[in-house]
Protein backbone atom coordinates (compact mmCIF):
# COMPACT_ATOMS: atom_id res chain seq x y z
CA UNK A 1 0.00 0.00 0.00
CA UNK A 2 2.84 2.37 0.86
CA UNK A 3 4.68 1.66 -2.38
CA UNK A 4 1.53 2.29 -4.42
CA UNK A 5 0.93 5.60 -2.60
CA UNK A 6 4.51 6.73 -3.19
CA UNK A 7 4.24 5.78 -6.88
CA UNK A 8 1.03 7.77 -7.26
CA UNK A 9 2.52 10.82 -5.54
CA UNK A 10 5.71 10.70 -7.63
CA UNK A 11 3.76 10.36 -10.88
CA UNK A 12 1.45 13.21 -9.88
CA UNK A 13 4.37 15.49 -9.03
CA UNK A 14 6.19 14.69 -12.28
CA UNK A 15 3.12 15.32 -14.41
CA UNK A 16 2.27 18.50 -12.51
CA UNK A 17 5.78 19.93 -12.89
CA UNK A 18 5.83 19.05 -16.61
CA UNK A 19 2.44 20.71 -17.10
CA UNK A 20 3.61 23.88 -15.40
CA UNK A 21 6.74 23.98 -17.52
CA UNK A 22 4.84 23.41 -20.74
CA UNK A 23 1.96 25.81 -20.23
CA UNK A 24 3.60 28.63 -18.28
CA UNK A 25 4.61 30.43 -21.45
CA UNK A 26 1.20 29.85 -22.96
CA UNK A 27 -0.44 31.64 -20.01
CA UNK A 28 1.95 34.56 -20.40
CA UNK A 29 1.14 34.82 -24.12
CA UNK A 30 -2.58 34.76 -23.36
CA UNK A 31 -2.17 37.66 -20.96
CA UNK A 32 -0.14 39.63 -23.48
CA UNK A 33 -2.63 38.94 -26.27
CA UNK A 34 -5.47 40.07 -23.99
CA UNK A 35 -3.71 43.39 -23.42
CA UNK A 36 -2.72 43.89 -27.05
CA UNK A 37 -5.93 42.72 -28.77
CA UNK A 38 -8.89 42.47 -26.36
CA UNK A 39 -11.24 41.33 -29.15
CA UNK A 40 -9.66 37.90 -29.25
CA UNK A 41 -10.31 37.40 -25.52
CA UNK A 42 -6.78 36.12 -24.99
CA UNK A 43 -7.13 33.00 -27.12
CA UNK A 44 -4.19 31.78 -29.12
CA UNK A 45 -4.33 29.76 -32.34
CA UNK A 46 -3.76 26.03 -32.00
CA UNK A 47 -0.51 26.07 -33.91
CA UNK A 48 0.85 28.83 -31.68
CA UNK A 49 -0.01 26.85 -28.56
CA UNK A 50 1.85 23.82 -29.94
CA UNK A 51 4.81 26.01 -30.82
CA UNK A 52 4.96 27.49 -27.31
CA UNK A 53 4.71 24.05 -25.74
CA UNK A 54 7.52 22.82 -27.98
CA UNK A 55 9.72 25.76 -26.98
CA UNK A 56 9.10 25.01 -23.31
CA UNK A 57 10.00 21.35 -23.86
CA UNK A 58 13.20 22.43 -25.61
CA UNK A 59 14.09 24.62 -22.63
CA UNK A 60 13.70 21.59 -20.33
CA UNK A 61 15.59 19.03 -22.43
CA UNK A 62 18.38 21.05 -24.04
CA UNK A 63 20.49 21.58 -20.85
CA UNK A 64 20.92 17.80 -20.57
CA UNK A 65 22.32 17.63 -24.11
CA UNK A 66 25.69 19.03 -23.01
CA UNK A 67 26.24 16.15 -20.58
CA UNK A 68 26.58 13.48 -23.29
CA UNK A 69 29.85 13.58 -25.30
CA UNK A 70 29.47 13.25 -29.07
CA UNK A 71 31.65 13.44 -32.15
CA UNK A 72 30.93 15.36 -35.38
CA UNK A 73 30.35 12.06 -37.20
CA UNK A 74 27.70 11.02 -34.69
CA UNK A 75 26.02 14.42 -34.96
CA UNK A 76 25.99 14.14 -38.77
CA UNK A 77 24.37 10.69 -38.61
CA UNK A 78 21.82 11.94 -36.08
CA UNK A 79 20.97 14.92 -38.30
CA UNK A 80 20.36 12.62 -41.28
CA UNK A 81 18.11 10.33 -39.22
CA UNK A 82 16.15 13.28 -37.84
CA UNK A 83 15.77 14.67 -41.34
CA UNK A 84 14.41 11.34 -42.56
CA UNK A 85 11.93 11.41 -39.70
CA UNK A 86 10.79 14.91 -40.71
CA UNK A 87 12.55 16.95 -38.00
CA UNK A 88 14.65 19.66 -39.67
CA UNK A 89 14.82 22.16 -36.83
CA UNK A 90 18.29 23.13 -35.62
CA UNK A 91 17.46 22.14 -32.05
CA UNK A 92 16.33 18.61 -33.01
CA UNK A 93 19.80 17.15 -32.41
CA UNK A 94 20.00 18.82 -29.01
CA UNK A 95 16.59 17.45 -28.10
CA UNK A 96 17.62 13.94 -29.15
CA UNK A 97 20.81 13.91 -27.08
CA UNK A 98 19.06 15.63 -24.19
CA UNK A 99 16.37 12.94 -24.22
CA UNK A 100 19.09 10.25 -24.16
CA UNK A 101 20.21 11.72 -20.83
CA UNK A 102 16.84 12.71 -19.36
CA UNK A 103 14.95 9.47 -20.06
CA UNK A 104 17.46 7.21 -18.22
CA UNK A 105 17.36 9.56 -15.22
CA UNK A 106 13.56 9.43 -15.16
CA UNK A 107 13.55 5.63 -15.33
CA UNK A 108 16.10 5.40 -12.53
CA UNK A 109 13.99 7.79 -10.45
CA UNK A 110 10.91 5.63 -11.07
CA UNK A 111 12.81 2.50 -10.00
CA UNK A 112 13.97 4.27 -6.83
CA UNK A 113 10.52 5.63 -5.94
CA UNK A 114 8.63 2.40 -6.61
CA UNK A 115 11.15 0.32 -4.69
CA UNK A 116 12.06 -1.95 -7.60
CA UNK A 117 15.73 -1.05 -7.24
CA UNK A 118 15.84 -2.09 -3.59
CA UNK A 119 14.44 -5.53 -4.45
CA UNK A 120 16.55 -6.32 -7.51
CA UNK A 121 19.67 -4.36 -6.59
CA UNK A 122 21.91 -2.79 -9.22
CA UNK A 123 20.36 -4.83 -12.05
CA UNK A 124 17.18 -2.69 -12.23
CA UNK A 125 19.18 0.55 -12.38
CA UNK A 126 21.46 -0.83 -15.09
CA UNK A 127 18.49 -1.95 -17.17
CA UNK A 128 16.82 1.44 -16.66
CA UNK A 129 19.93 3.27 -17.83
CA UNK A 130 20.35 1.03 -20.89
CA UNK A 131 16.69 1.12 -21.91
CA UNK A 132 16.46 4.86 -21.32
CA UNK A 133 19.56 5.51 -23.42
CA UNK A 134 18.31 3.38 -26.34
CA UNK A 135 14.64 4.43 -26.16
CA UNK A 136 15.05 7.74 -28.09
CA UNK A 137 16.92 5.97 -30.90
CA UNK A 138 14.27 3.25 -31.04
CA UNK A 139 11.50 5.85 -31.14
CA UNK A 140 13.31 7.77 -33.89
CA UNK A 141 13.69 4.59 -35.93
CA UNK A 142 9.97 3.92 -35.64
CA UNK A 143 9.24 7.46 -36.80
CA UNK A 144 11.53 7.04 -39.81
CA UNK A 145 9.84 3.79 -40.84
CA UNK A 146 6.37 5.28 -40.43
CA UNK A 147 7.29 8.31 -42.54
CA UNK A 148 8.91 6.18 -45.25
CA UNK A 149 5.82 3.98 -45.38
CA UNK A 150 3.55 7.01 -45.71
CA UNK A 151 5.70 8.36 -48.55
CA UNK A 152 5.75 4.97 -50.28
CA UNK A 153 1.95 4.66 -50.09
CA UNK A 154 1.31 8.23 -51.22
CA UNK A 155 3.73 8.22 -54.15
CA UNK A 156 1.34 6.65 -56.74
CA UNK A 157 -1.29 9.27 -55.96
CA UNK A 158 1.28 12.02 -56.41
CA UNK A 159 2.48 10.57 -59.71
CA UNK A 160 -1.05 10.25 -61.11
CA UNK A 161 -1.94 13.83 -60.25
CA UNK A 162 1.39 15.06 -61.58
CA UNK A 163 0.77 13.23 -64.89
CA UNK A 164 -2.64 14.88 -65.18
CA UNK A 165 -1.09 18.32 -64.64
CA UNK A 166 1.67 17.69 -67.19
CA UNK A 167 -0.78 16.46 -69.81
CA UNK A 168 -2.86 19.58 -69.16
CA UNK A 169 0.06 21.72 -70.38
CA UNK A 170 2.10 22.45 -67.25
CA UNK A 171 5.83 21.92 -66.96
CA UNK A 172 7.29 19.44 -64.49
CA UNK A 173 8.10 22.12 -61.92
CA UNK A 174 4.67 23.74 -62.20
CA UNK A 175 2.95 20.36 -62.04
CA UNK A 176 4.93 19.42 -58.94
CA UNK A 177 4.03 22.71 -57.23
CA UNK A 178 0.37 22.27 -58.06
CA UNK A 179 0.38 18.66 -56.91
CA UNK A 180 2.03 19.61 -53.63
CA UNK A 181 -0.69 22.16 -52.97
CA UNK A 182 -3.46 19.66 -53.73
CA UNK A 183 -2.00 16.83 -51.64
CA UNK A 184 -0.90 18.87 -48.65
CA UNK A 185 -3.81 17.69 -46.50
CA UNK A 186 -4.11 14.07 -47.69
CA UNK A 187 -0.38 13.27 -48.11
CA UNK A 188 1.53 15.70 -45.87
CA UNK A 189 4.78 13.70 -45.79
CA UNK A 190 5.44 13.51 -49.52
CA UNK A 191 4.11 17.07 -50.00
CA UNK A 192 6.62 18.31 -47.45
CA UNK A 193 9.54 16.60 -49.17
CA UNK A 194 8.58 17.75 -52.65
CA UNK A 195 7.93 21.29 -51.46
CA UNK A 196 11.51 21.30 -50.24
CA UNK A 197 12.65 20.19 -53.72
CA UNK A 198 10.72 23.11 -55.23
CA UNK A 199 12.31 25.54 -52.77
CA UNK A 200 15.79 24.27 -53.63
CA UNK A 201 15.12 24.83 -57.34
CA UNK A 202 13.84 28.33 -56.68
CA UNK A 203 16.99 29.06 -54.71
CA UNK A 204 19.07 28.28 -57.82
CA UNK A 205 20.01 24.65 -57.30
CA UNK A 206 19.92 22.54 -60.52
CA UNK A 207 17.00 20.18 -60.91
CA UNK A 208 19.04 16.91 -61.00
CA UNK A 209 20.86 17.91 -57.83
CA UNK A 210 17.62 18.83 -56.05
CA UNK A 211 16.05 15.48 -56.96
CA UNK A 212 19.18 13.59 -55.85
CA UNK A 213 18.99 15.39 -52.51
CA UNK A 214 15.40 14.16 -52.23
CA UNK A 215 16.50 10.56 -52.80
CA UNK A 216 19.27 10.83 -50.19
CA UNK A 217 17.02 12.59 -47.70
CA UNK A 218 14.16 10.09 -47.92
CA UNK A 219 16.27 6.93 -48.49
CA UNK A 220 13.58 4.83 -50.22
CA UNK A 221 14.26 2.60 -53.22
CA UNK A 222 11.15 3.70 -55.14
CA UNK A 223 12.12 7.36 -54.74
CA UNK A 224 15.62 6.60 -56.03
CA UNK A 225 14.13 4.85 -59.06
CA UNK A 226 11.78 7.76 -59.74
CA UNK A 227 14.59 10.31 -59.43
CA UNK A 228 16.83 8.33 -61.79
CA UNK A 229 13.99 8.10 -64.34
CA UNK A 230 13.25 11.83 -64.17
CA UNK A 231 16.92 12.75 -64.56
CA UNK A 232 17.25 10.41 -67.55
CA UNK A 233 14.15 11.94 -69.12
CA UNK A 234 15.65 15.42 -68.73
CA UNK A 235 18.96 14.25 -70.14
CA UNK A 236 17.61 12.40 -73.21
CA UNK A 237 14.50 14.52 -73.82
CA UNK A 238 11.92 11.75 -73.44
CA UNK A 239 8.35 12.24 -72.26
CA UNK A 240 8.18 12.79 -68.50
CA UNK A 241 4.46 12.03 -68.29
CA UNK A 242 4.91 8.53 -69.77
CA UNK A 243 7.73 7.77 -67.36
CA UNK A 244 5.70 8.94 -64.37
CA UNK A 245 2.68 6.90 -65.50
CA UNK A 246 4.83 3.80 -65.84
CA UNK A 247 6.30 4.43 -62.38
CA UNK A 248 2.82 4.75 -60.89
CA UNK A 249 1.65 1.50 -62.49
CA UNK A 250 4.77 -0.33 -61.30
CA UNK A 251 4.26 0.91 -57.75
CA UNK A 252 0.66 -0.28 -57.69
CA UNK A 253 1.67 -3.68 -59.06
CA UNK A 254 4.39 -3.95 -56.43
CA UNK A 255 1.92 -3.02 -53.70
CA UNK A 256 -0.52 -5.70 -54.88
CA UNK A 257 2.25 -8.29 -55.08
CA UNK A 258 3.40 -7.34 -51.58
CA UNK A 259 -0.10 -7.88 -50.23
CA UNK A 260 -0.36 -11.26 -52.01
CA UNK A 261 3.03 -12.28 -50.61
CA UNK A 262 1.98 -11.41 -47.07
CA UNK A 263 -1.26 -13.32 -47.53
CA UNK A 264 0.68 -16.37 -48.72
CA UNK A 265 2.96 -16.19 -45.67
CA UNK A 266 0.00 -16.19 -43.30
CA UNK A 267 -0.46 -19.97 -43.40
CA UNK A 268 3.19 -20.54 -42.51
CA UNK A 269 3.12 -17.98 -39.69
CA UNK A 270 -0.01 -19.59 -38.22
CA UNK A 271 1.86 -22.86 -37.63
CA UNK A 272 3.68 -21.58 -34.54
CA UNK A 273 0.61 -20.34 -32.60
CA UNK A 274 -1.25 -23.50 -33.63
CA UNK A 275 1.50 -25.78 -32.30
CA UNK A 276 2.26 -23.78 -29.16
CA UNK A 277 -1.19 -22.64 -28.02
CA UNK A 278 -4.14 -24.17 -29.91
CA UNK A 279 -3.06 -27.81 -30.27
CA UNK A 280 -2.20 -28.26 -26.56
CA UNK A 281 -5.64 -26.90 -25.59
CA UNK A 282 -7.40 -29.22 -28.04
CA UNK A 283 -5.29 -32.15 -26.80
CA UNK A 284 -6.23 -31.43 -23.17
CA UNK A 285 -9.94 -31.11 -23.99
CA UNK A 286 -10.16 -34.24 -26.15
CA UNK A 287 -7.71 -36.62 -24.45
CA UNK A 288 -8.04 -35.35 -20.88
CA UNK A 289 -11.35 -37.08 -20.02
CA UNK A 290 -10.10 -40.37 -21.46
CA UNK A 291 -6.93 -40.16 -19.38
CA UNK A 292 -9.00 -39.49 -16.24
CA UNK A 293 -11.24 -42.50 -16.92
CA UNK A 294 -8.23 -44.73 -17.58
CA UNK A 295 -6.54 -43.53 -14.38
CA UNK A 296 -9.67 -44.31 -12.33
CA UNK A 297 -9.95 -47.77 -13.94
CA UNK A 298 -6.32 -48.62 -13.22
CA UNK A 299 -6.74 -47.38 -9.67
CA UNK A 300 -9.71 -49.71 -9.09
CA UNK A 301 -7.86 -52.61 -10.70
CA UNK A 302 -4.67 -52.23 -8.70
CA UNK A 303 -6.49 -51.44 -5.46
CA UNK A 304 -7.99 -54.93 -5.54
C-alpha positions in Angstrom: 0.0 0.0 0.0 2.8 2.4 0.9 4.7 1.7 -2.4 1.5 2.3 -4.4 0.9 5.6 -2.6 4.5 6.7 -3.2 4.2 5.8 -6.9 1.0 7.8 -7.3 2.5 10.8 -5.5 5.7 10.7 -7.6 3.8 10.4 -10.9 1.4 13.2 -9.9 4.4 15.5 -9.0 6.2 14.7 -12.3 3.1 15.3 -14.4 2.3 18.5 -12.5 5.8 19.9 -12.9 5.8 19.0 -16.6 2.4 20.7 -17.1 3.6 23.9 -15.4 6.7 24.0 -17.5 4.8 23.4 -20.7 2.0 25.8 -20.2 3.6 28.6 -18.3 4.6 30.4 -21.5 1.2 29.8 -23.0 -0.4 31.6 -20.0 1.9 34.6 -20.4 1.1 34.8 -24.1 -2.6 34.8 -23.4 -2.2 37.7 -21.0 -0.1 39.6 -23.5 -2.6 38.9 -26.3 -5.5 40.1 -24.0 -3.7 43.4 -23.4 -2.7 43.9 -27.0 -5.9 42.7 -28.8 -8.9 42.5 -26.4 -11.2 41.3 -29.1 -9.7 37.9 -29.3 -10.3 37.4 -25.5 -6.8 36.1 -25.0 -7.1 33.0 -27.1 -4.2 31.8 -29.1 -4.3 29.8 -32.3 -3.8 26.0 -32.0 -0.5 26.1 -33.9 0.8 28.8 -31.7 0.0 26.8 -28.6 1.9 23.8 -29.9 4.8 26.0 -30.8 5.0 27.5 -27.3 4.7 24.0 -25.7 7.5 22.8 -28.0 9.7 25.8 -27.0 9.1 25.0 -23.3 10.0 21.4 -23.9 13.2 22.4 -25.6 14.1 24.6 -22.6 13.7 21.6 -20.3 15.6 19.0 -22.4 18.4 21.1 -24.0 20.5 21.6 -20.8 20.9 17.8 -20.6 22.3 17.6 -24.1 25.7 19.0 -23.0 26.2 16.2 -20.6 26.6 13.5 -23.3 29.9 13.6 -25.3 29.5 13.3 -29.1 31.6 13.4 -32.2 30.9 15.4 -35.4 30.3 12.1 -37.2 27.7 11.0 -34.7 26.0 14.4 -35.0 26.0 14.1 -38.8 24.4 10.7 -38.6 21.8 11.9 -36.1 21.0 14.9 -38.3 20.4 12.6 -41.3 18.1 10.3 -39.2 16.2 13.3 -37.8 15.8 14.7 -41.3 14.4 11.3 -42.6 11.9 11.4 -39.7 10.8 14.9 -40.7 12.5 17.0 -38.0 14.6 19.7 -39.7 14.8 22.2 -36.8 18.3 23.1 -35.6 17.5 22.1 -32.1 16.3 18.6 -33.0 19.8 17.2 -32.4 20.0 18.8 -29.0 16.6 17.5 -28.1 17.6 13.9 -29.2 20.8 13.9 -27.1 19.1 15.6 -24.2 16.4 12.9 -24.2 19.1 10.2 -24.2 20.2 11.7 -20.8 16.8 12.7 -19.4 14.9 9.5 -20.1 17.5 7.2 -18.2 17.4 9.6 -15.2 13.6 9.4 -15.2 13.6 5.6 -15.3 16.1 5.4 -12.5 14.0 7.8 -10.4 10.9 5.6 -11.1 12.8 2.5 -10.0 14.0 4.3 -6.8 10.5 5.6 -5.9 8.6 2.4 -6.6 11.1 0.3 -4.7 12.1 -1.9 -7.6 15.7 -1.0 -7.2 15.8 -2.1 -3.6 14.4 -5.5 -4.4 16.6 -6.3 -7.5 19.7 -4.4 -6.6 21.9 -2.8 -9.2 20.4 -4.8 -12.0 17.2 -2.7 -12.2 19.2 0.5 -12.4 21.5 -0.8 -15.1 18.5 -2.0 -17.2 16.8 1.4 -16.7 19.9 3.3 -17.8 20.3 1.0 -20.9 16.7 1.1 -21.9 16.5 4.9 -21.3 19.6 5.5 -23.4 18.3 3.4 -26.3 14.6 4.4 -26.2 15.0 7.7 -28.1 16.9 6.0 -30.9 14.3 3.3 -31.0 11.5 5.9 -31.1 13.3 7.8 -33.9 13.7 4.6 -35.9 10.0 3.9 -35.6 9.2 7.5 -36.8 11.5 7.0 -39.8 9.8 3.8 -40.8 6.4 5.3 -40.4 7.3 8.3 -42.5 8.9 6.2 -45.2 5.8 4.0 -45.4 3.5 7.0 -45.7 5.7 8.4 -48.6 5.7 5.0 -50.3 2.0 4.7 -50.1 1.3 8.2 -51.2 3.7 8.2 -54.2 1.3 6.6 -56.7 -1.3 9.3 -56.0 1.3 12.0 -56.4 2.5 10.6 -59.7 -1.1 10.2 -61.1 -1.9 13.8 -60.3 1.4 15.1 -61.6 0.8 13.2 -64.9 -2.6 14.9 -65.2 -1.1 18.3 -64.6 1.7 17.7 -67.2 -0.8 16.5 -69.8 -2.9 19.6 -69.2 0.1 21.7 -70.4 2.1 22.5 -67.3 5.8 21.9 -67.0 7.3 19.4 -64.5 8.1 22.1 -61.9 4.7 23.7 -62.2 3.0 20.4 -62.0 4.9 19.4 -58.9 4.0 22.7 -57.2 0.4 22.3 -58.1 0.4 18.7 -56.9 2.0 19.6 -53.6 -0.7 22.2 -53.0 -3.5 19.7 -53.7 -2.0 16.8 -51.6 -0.9 18.9 -48.7 -3.8 17.7 -46.5 -4.1 14.1 -47.7 -0.4 13.3 -48.1 1.5 15.7 -45.9 4.8 13.7 -45.8 5.4 13.5 -49.5 4.1 17.1 -50.0 6.6 18.3 -47.4 9.5 16.6 -49.2 8.6 17.7 -52.7 7.9 21.3 -51.5 11.5 21.3 -50.2 12.6 20.2 -53.7 10.7 23.1 -55.2 12.3 25.5 -52.8 15.8 24.3 -53.6 15.1 24.8 -57.3 13.8 28.3 -56.7 17.0 29.1 -54.7 19.1 28.3 -57.8 20.0 24.6 -57.3 19.9 22.5 -60.5 17.0 20.2 -60.9 19.0 16.9 -61.0 20.9 17.9 -57.8 17.6 18.8 -56.0 16.1 15.5 -57.0 19.2 13.6 -55.9 19.0 15.4 -52.5 15.4 14.2 -52.2 16.5 10.6 -52.8 19.3 10.8 -50.2 17.0 12.6 -47.7 14.2 10.1 -47.9 16.3 6.9 -48.5 13.6 4.8 -50.2 14.3 2.6 -53.2 11.1 3.7 -55.1 12.1 7.4 -54.7 15.6 6.6 -56.0 14.1 4.8 -59.1 11.8 7.8 -59.7 14.6 10.3 -59.4 16.8 8.3 -61.8 14.0 8.1 -64.3 13.2 11.8 -64.2 16.9 12.7 -64.6 17.3 10.4 -67.6 14.1 11.9 -69.1 15.7 15.4 -68.7 19.0 14.2 -70.1 17.6 12.4 -73.2 14.5 14.5 -73.8 11.9 11.7 -73.4 8.3 12.2 -72.3 8.2 12.8 -68.5 4.5 12.0 -68.3 4.9 8.5 -69.8 7.7 7.8 -67.4 5.7 8.9 -64.4 2.7 6.9 -65.5 4.8 3.8 -65.8 6.3 4.4 -62.4 2.8 4.7 -60.9 1.6 1.5 -62.5 4.8 -0.3 -61.3 4.3 0.9 -57.8 0.7 -0.3 -57.7 1.7 -3.7 -59.1 4.4 -3.9 -56.4 1.9 -3.0 -53.7 -0.5 -5.7 -54.9 2.3 -8.3 -55.1 3.4 -7.3 -51.6 -0.1 -7.9 -50.2 -0.4 -11.3 -52.0 3.0 -12.3 -50.6 2.0 -11.4 -47.1 -1.3 -13.3 -47.5 0.7 -16.4 -48.7 3.0 -16.2 -45.7 0.0 -16.2 -43.3 -0.5 -20.0 -43.4 3.2 -20.5 -42.5 3.1 -18.0 -39.7 0.0 -19.6 -38.2 1.9 -22.9 -37.6 3.7 -21.6 -34.5 0.6 -20.3 -32.6 -1.2 -23.5 -33.6 1.5 -25.8 -32.3 2.3 -23.8 -29.2 -1.2 -22.6 -28.0 -4.1 -24.2 -29.9 -3.1 -27.8 -30.3 -2.2 -28.3 -26.6 -5.6 -26.9 -25.6 -7.4 -29.2 -28.0 -5.3 -32.1 -26.8 -6.2 -31.4 -23.2 -9.9 -31.1 -24.0 -10.2 -34.2 -26.1 -7.7 -36.6 -24.4 -8.0 -35.3 -20.9 -11.3 -37.1 -20.0 -10.1 -40.4 -21.5 -6.9 -40.2 -19.4 -9.0 -39.5 -16.2 -11.2 -42.5 -16.9 -8.2 -44.7 -17.6 -6.5 -43.5 -14.4 -9.7 -44.3 -12.3 -10.0 -47.8 -13.9 -6.3 -48.6 -13.2 -6.7 -47.4 -9.7 -9.7 -49.7 -9.1 -7.9 -52.6 -10.7 -4.7 -52.2 -8.7 -6.5 -51.4 -5.5 -8.0 -54.9 -5.5 
